[in-house]
Amino acid sequence: MVVSPVQLTQEIPVENRGVLCGRKPSGDGVRIEHRTVSREHLRIQREGAGLFSVADAGSRNGTWHNGEPVGALPRVLSHGDVIRFGDVVAVFECGSGELRETPSVRAQAVVGRSSAVIGLRQAIERASRDTAPVLVQGESGSGKEAVAAELHRLSGRGGPLVIANCAALSASLVDSQLFGHERGAFTGAVAAHEGFFRAAHGGTLFLDEFGELPLEVQPKLLRAVECGEVVPVGQAKAHVVDTRVIAATHRELAHDVADGRFRRDLFARISLLRVRVPPLRERRADVLGWLRLFVQRWRERQGLPAAELEITARAAEQILLATWPENLRGLDRLAHRAGVLAGQEPLRPDIVREVVDVAPIVPQTAAPATGPDTASRPAKTARPPKPTPEELRNALESSGWNVRGVARQYERDRRQVYRWMEAYGIERPTEP
């Protein structure tokens, strides 16, 4: 459980009887030193295989779970849930075993201490040992370019890291931009151009927005990746290149292959190694750290002195519960506003709401509306049927084991998803 703004990481071994958290909890409870935390504030309990709950222990300042007040009646906890108790905000992360850190991957390059980011650093370390192409998958703004840069650094290749944004390449000139051209090869080719592949010889070519490449150039790209040969436009002779390719995309290329929008053979070759960059909403424990880092950088760019950003507990809760569809880019936008406040006044909920789309938390078990106007409302569409074991496992894996997201997908309560997992014998994997 990562606690903020106290800036404390507590690894809590939750036994079957649970654990009591507070300023001075009895027994072997977990001490959290903060003036707004009661002596015995809340209890975290294991309810079953992979199932946890939180309940208030009669605290003075109350406990909230994902923005909703918690009483003595336990509420089910999922990995990544936000707990606020007093003026302390925590992100709950559950798992079995200890996640191994990777000192070879720089923490300043791949920022964070959440389990998702520790797993990401492990994946980078594994992929860096190989010379095969790497497919980096992740939402826009999740930090795929930083992952590519770290993969290149760890590869030990002496050549440069060359970055090509495939979405920005001209549709008519993409062939020459990637593989080069001879002078006079086409109208406007007033000088020879070596192309991105030859420019990255001995190093790494990072193909960002890889899924946007047109179909007609993909066979030539496949040959370049498989055989290490490129043929510039206007030439018949192939040039041998020693270039490792790292491709990044926010698209589900497997779906594009099935729909005929992307070549199966190229996808198979480029995805020999895969690294998934989790979206910001799956690494909530790192969000406030990223915000403070962005504020620091903003103040440096403005020529302002370093200053500590204070965040009220309610504002921190809102920031953590935001969905961040733009990922780090959206958080950077908030940092521009927060940077002005640093060292002067705390970041408050009203300021967060001006920048961030904070959706209200809807209880999972909300009762259906009744009344005279109910009949005039459109009929609700039938919710998805109960998944098969294979369908449930696929949904969990594709969402990065985000139980809340899977519950939304099947329009069920999260507790039902946990019951399915237990019935099907599906367990959340433990990172090696």
N, C-alpha and C positions, 0 to 999 in steps of 0.2 A: 504494500500500500504506500503510494507516494504522497506525502503530505505537504501542502503549501498553504499560506506563505511562510510556515515555519521552516521550510526548506529541509525537511527531514525524510529520509527513506526508512521505513520500518518494514522489515521482513518478519511477518507474523506467522509462526507455526500454529495454524488453527487445528487443534485436536477435535475429537468428536464432541467434547463438552464445550468447545468454543473458547473465546478469549475476551477478556474485559479490557477496554481501553479507557484511559482517563489520566488525570493529573497525578493521582495517587491511588491507583486501583489496588484492590486487595489481592492477596495471593500472588501468582506469577503473571499478573496482567501486564499490559504494555503501557508504559508511562509516556504521556505526551505533554510536555511542559508548555502550557500556554494559559494565560490568565483567564481566558474565556471558556476553558475546558473544565468540566466538573471533575471531582475526585474520581467518580465512577460514571463515565459519560455514555458509553455505548458498548454493545456486545456483538461480536461477529461469531457466528455459529456455523459449523458444518452440518448440513441437513441430509447429505447423502453423497453419492459419487459425483464429484464435480459441482455440487449444489451448496451454496452458502446463503446465509441470511444476515440481516442487520436489524437490531432493535435498540431503542433508546433505553438507558438504564436509570431513568429518573433524573436526567440531567437538569441543570438550571437554565441553560441557554438553548436547549433543543438540538435535534438531529434531523437532517434532511437527506433524502435519497433521490438523486436525479431531480432536484428542485422541489420535491414534495416532502412534507413533514412526516417524520416517523415517530410512532408511539411505542408502547411496550409490545405491540403485536409485530412480529418479525416481517420484514419485507425481503423478497428474494434478491440476491446480489448476482450480477453478471460481471464478467471480466470487462473492465473499462468503465464501470459505473462510478458516478461522482457522489461522494458523501461529504456533507458539510456539518460540522459539529462545533457549536460556538462560532468563533471566527477562524476556524481551521477548515481547510478544504482538502480532501484527499481523493485520490483515484485508486479504486480497488482493482488489483490485478491478482489473479489466482493461477496457480500452476503447481505441479509437483516437481521436485528436484530443483537444483540450482542452475541458473543460466550462466554459461561460461562466457566471460568477456574475452574480447579479441584485441590484445594490445597492438597488433600490427595495423589495425584499422584506426586511423586517427579520429578521436572523439570530436575534434573541432571540425572535421570534414563531414562526418555522419553524426549529427548532434542528437543526444538523448540518452536517457537511462531507463526508458520503458522496456518491457520484455519484447515488444515488437521491434524496437530499434536494436536491441542486443541481438535478436535473431537476424536482423538485416545485416549487421556487421559480420555475423558468422557466415551468412550466405556470400557476402563480398569476399571474405577471406578464402572460402572454398573455391569460388570461381576464379580468383586471382592466380591460383596455382596452375591453372590450365591455359593452353594457348588457343582453345577453341573459341568460336564466336559466342557472345553473350547476349541474351535478350533481357533487357531491363523493362519490366512492366510496372506501371503505376499511373495514377490519375495526374492530370495536368497540375503542375505546381507542387508536386509531392517531393521533388528533389532528385530526379533521375540523373541530371547532369552531374551533380556532386558525386553520385554513386559511380558514374562512368569515370570521372576524374580519379577517384580513389582506386578503381580497378586498374586503370592505366598505371598509376604510381606504383602499386604493389606488383604489377607484372614484371617490373625491372627492365622493360624495353627502353632502349636508348633513344628511339625516335620520338617525334612530337605527338601530342594529342591533337588531332584535327577534328573540329566540330562542323558538321554539316546538318542544317535544318532542312529535312526533306520536304516539309510543307512549304518552305519558302523558295525551293528550287523551281526555276521556270520550267513549265511542262514541255516546252519545245526544245529546251537546252539542257535538260536534266542529264542526258547521255554524256554530253561534253563536260558538264560540270563535275560529274563523278569520275569519268574515265579520261578526260582531257581531249584536246583536238589539235590538229595541225593548222598552221596559218593558211588561210584561204579555204578551209574545209567547208565553210558555209558563209553566207552573207553576214558580214560583221566580224568575221574571225580574222582580225587584222594582225594578230600575233598568236603564237602557239601557247597552249595552256596545258599544264601537266595534270590537272584534275585532282580531286580530293584523295583518291586512292594512292597515287604516286607521291602526293605531298605528305602522306602519312607513312611512307615507306620506313620500315624499322620501328614504327610506333603503333599508334592506335587511331582508327577512324571511328568517331562517334556519330552514328546516324540517328539524329533525333527525329521524332515524329515519323519513324520508319514505316508505319502503316499507311502513310500518304503516298508512297511511291507508286507511280503508274504501272500497270501490268506490263506494258510493252518493254520497260527497261529491266524488269525483274529477271529474265533469263540471262542477260549479260552480267547482272549483279551476282547471280548464282555462280557463274563461272569464275568471277573474280574471287568469291569467297572460297569456293571449292578448290580451284586450281592455282590461285594466286597469280592470275594473268588478266591484264586489261588491254583492250585494243582502243586507242584513241580514235575519235572521229576523223576520217580522212586518211587513216593508215590501215594497212593490212597486217602489219607486224604486231605481235603481242608483246607486251612488256611484263616482265616478271616483277611482282611486288611482294614484299614481306610486310603485310598489313593485317593487324588483328582488328576485327570488326566488333564493335559494341553497338547494338541497335536498341532504341528505346521507343516505346509506344504506350499510349493510353487506351488503345483499341484492344478488343478481344480478337486477335488475329485468327484463332481457331474458328471463330464464327465467320470471319471474312473468307477463310479457306473453304468452309462448307458452302458459302454463298457464291463462290467463284470469283470473289473480288481480290483474292491473293493466292499466289502459287503455293501449292502444297509442298513442293520440293524445296523451295526457298525457305519456307517457314520451318520445315524439318531441320534444315541445315543451320539456320540462324539461331535456333532455339535449343542447340545442344546443351547449353547452360542457361539457366533462367534465374533471375533475381527479381523478386517482387518487392517494390517499395510501398509500404503500407500508407494509406491516406492519413491525414492528420487526426481524423476522428478515431482512428484505431491506435493512436499513441497519445492519448490525452495526458498521460503523465508528463509529457514533454512540452505541452503547449505553452505553459507559463514561462518555462525556460527559454523557448524560442522567442516569445514576445519580448522578454528582457534583452535578449541578444539583438533583436531587430531594433529596439529602442536605443541601445548602445551604438549600433552602427549608424542609425539616423542622426544621433547627436554628433557623432564624429564627422559625418558629411556636412552638417550644418556649422561646424566649428564650435560646438558647444561643449562645455566641460562634462565629464562623466557624472551621472547622477542616478541614484537608486530609484527605481519605479516602485511606488507603493500601490497595492491593489486591495480594495476592500474584499471581504470574503464573498459577498453576494456578487460582486463584479467578476471575481475569479470563477465562481460557480457558473455564471452565464457564459464566460469565455470557454470554459471546459465543455459545457453542454452544447455549444454551437456546432453545427454540422460541418462548417468550413468547406463548402463546395470548391472554393478556389485554393484550398490547402494553404501552403506557406505564403502565397501571394496575397491571400485575403488577410492573413495575420500580419503581414508587412504593412497593409493599409491601416490596420488598427494601430500599429507601432508609430505611424506618422502622427496620429492624434495623441497617443500616449507620451510620445517623446517630448512634447511641449510641457506636459504636466510633471515629468520626472523631476524630483527634488523640490517640487512646489506644493502639490496637492495629490491625494490618492486618485487612482482611476476608479470611478464610480459606475454603478449600473446604468444610469441615464446616459452617460457618455458611451458606454459599450453599445447600448441599443441604437445610438445614432449611426454607428459604423457597422455593427454586426447584426445579421438577421437572427435574432434569438426567438425561436419558435416556442410557444408555450408547451409545457410538458403535459401530455394527455395521459391520464391513468390507463394502464393496460386493461383494467377490469371495469371500465366505465359502464354504467347501466344504460340500456337503450332508452332513447327519449320516448315519452308517452304523452298523450294529450290530444285535443281535438284536431290539431293541425297535422298529426302524424300521417293520416291517410293521404294527404295531398302531397307528401314528399315522394320523390322517386324511390322506387324499390331498390334495396341494396342488392348488389350483384353477389352471387354465391362466392364464398371464400374458397381458396384453393383446397383441393382434397388433401388428406393425410399423405405425406410422402412415403415412398418405399425406403428401405434402408440405404439403397444406393443413391436415391435422389437426395435424401437428407445429408449423407456424407458429402456429396458433390456440392450441395448448397453451403455447407459449413466450410469446406475447403476453399471454394471460390470467394467467400466473404472473409477469409482470414480467420475463421472460427469466431465470427461475431454473432453470438447467439441472438442478440437483440435484432440485428438485421435479418436473420433467418426467421425470427418470429414475425417481423413485419411482412416478410415475403409470403408467409403462409397465413397471415392474419390471425395469429394465435398469441396467447400469453407466453412469455419466455419460459415459465414453469412447464408448459406443455412440451416445449422443445427439449427441455432437460429430461422429461419423462420419456419422450421418444428415444433420446440418446441412450438412456439407461435400458430401455426395453430392447433396443437394437444392439446393445453392447458397443456403442460408439464412444470413444474417449478422446478428449483433446490431446493431440500429440505433444510430447515434451521435446524441447530443443536438445540436440546432442550436446 
